[in-house]
């Protein structure tokens, strides 16, 4: 078992999750945390346990927990065990297992996984239109994980085509939050976040277009990072909004996030937007401290719309940094109120263009035509049957803002606002801020169904995250505390944003808050 290297029999028994257990998930104060990526990798490489044992436990936990939380759309037990055995054989033969050797990892289901010779299952994007699609190639991010020895155990549920902030827009049902199954885990990388929060895997991959890694990380009490645009190859990531999309990791600790970035980052000739940057060890200075650094706190992050627990978490984080010798200053990001409007013009416009390829002709769902129906009917019916309501809404919005007579009024104006938003962040960094501190979302997790009929309320959950994507900057969310909602104690996330390609210092700043507060040690364990 994964826990065998470090836990007693009594402690290990606390983690057993049976389908017979009730729907109430237990909080992690009563239990020791599951091994991290680095702990697990070291245990396997030093033969204190095997990669096969680790993989089997991850698969067993996924099978037991999934009926209640709907985290996975597909598991790959045979392929995963085969990958794990290859790691064990390498170690037995004295070969290096890789920086992630034997570590079970899950992928968001908008990342292609396959090859002409091997069937790695489907890539559905949480949509009926791709319900049976099997990719003939593997995305660069997943390939790099496997080259590093990681074991891919399955594909995670998600908002359809990554369009959503709650995990409720999947064609295959909503993902549930491990802290409270009646509440959302955040979106769109809902399953990837829940898989780590539920202790199934120590790390997973998500994609972040407007907060889809950072927002669920905050709602699930884990670490989630959106690297600088171009840091991680998007090759093989099914395109949603190409100028905004970025792959990044979910982990339990900042050190694990750094370990994942060490593998994921690097130039890829298959991706024209991939940055040509020299290799870095993102974990080299994690414990260096923050003395002498300046942390900017945007005035807009102190909104009255924030839940009291969110406001309290910001104040607590500021005091922690000041206690460590950093200087906290208030900064102004004046165009923040316009971020949601600009984002929800640019985002649908790019989605409308990217999703035009799903037409029922080349691949994906094809509708059955009645006699006398023509090609236009095929397009219309295939897309109406294959796309869900939120995807249809964004396609229509995007098509409208790109149409003749509206392009300049909407799309061109939104691009101008985007430049203004980037200028706000640049000005804050030029004034001496090394990172900006703000919430990941204005409230803890809300109940499933609570905002489904109010798109604007749903979109406003991303008010603190969309600007980071519009500016192309790196952002990380770490556990920031807990708040009580309807008698339930729920996680609150703290977000740090840094200058472009300054991930190493951003991780170091995040690590100091993680070390001093220790909120990430608490887990929701079934």
Secondary structure as UniProt FT lines:
FT   HELIX           2..5
FT   HELIX           9..13
FT   TURN            14..15
FT   TURN            19..20
FT   STRAND          26..27
FT   HELIX           28..30
FT   HELIX           37..45
FT   TURN            46..47
FT   HELIX           51..69
FT   STRAND          72..75
FT   HELIX           77..92
FT   TURN            93..94
FT   TURN            99..102
FT   STRAND          104..108
FT   TURN            109..110
FT   TURN            125..126
FT   HELIX           128..130
FT   TURN            131..132
FT   HELIX           140..147
FT   TURN            148..149
FT   STRAND          151..156
FT   HELIX           160..162
FT   TURN            171..172
FT   TURN            178..179
FT   TURN            181..182
FT   HELIX           190..197
FT   TURN            198..199
FT   STRAND          203..207
FT   TURN            212..213
FT   HELIX           214..220
FT   STRAND          223..226
FT   TURN            229..230
FT   TURN            235..236
FT   TURN            242..244
FT   STRAND          247..251
FT   HELIX           254..264
FT   TURN            269..270
FT   TURN            272..273
FT   TURN            282..287
FT   TURN            291..292
FT   STRAND          294..298
FT   HELIX           299..302
FT   TURN            304..305
FT   HELIX           308..323
FT   TURN            324..325
FT   STRAND          327..331
FT   TURN            334..335
FT   HELIX           336..338
FT   HELIX           339..354
FT   HELIX           355..357
FT   TURN            371..372
FT   HELIX           375..386
FT   HELIX           389..401
FT   TURN            404..406
FT   HELIX           407..412
FT   HELIX           413..430
FT   TURN            431..432
FT   STRAND          435..439
FT   TURN            448..449
FT   TURN            452..453
FT   HELIX           455..459
FT   HELIX           460..462
FT   TURN            463..465
FT   HELIX           466..471
FT   STRAND          474..485
FT   TURN            486..487
FT   STRAND          488..498
FT   TURN            500..501
FT   HELIX           503..517
FT   HELIX           519..521
FT   STRAND          524..525
//
